Amino acid sequence: MKRKRSIEEGHVVESFTIGNTKIKICDDYCVKTSEEVQAILDRIGKLVFEQICTDTIKLNSASGN
């Protein structure tokens, strides 16, 4: 038995179909202020920095340094 999902539709800015799949792109979650952009960039920077540190530690441990 197939269940029909009820999904609230947002503000659709583009829609298209690929094969049997209908794709709708909404702008409900788009950032709108420079503060939101900066917060995202800060989070990404922190994650990348932590990953680089982790990789560096693993590389140094593997090489015996």
Secondary structure, DSSP 4 states (H G I P E B T S, - for coil): -PPPP------EEEEEEETTEEEEEE-TT---SHHHHHHHHHHHHHHHHHHHHHHHHHHHHHHT-
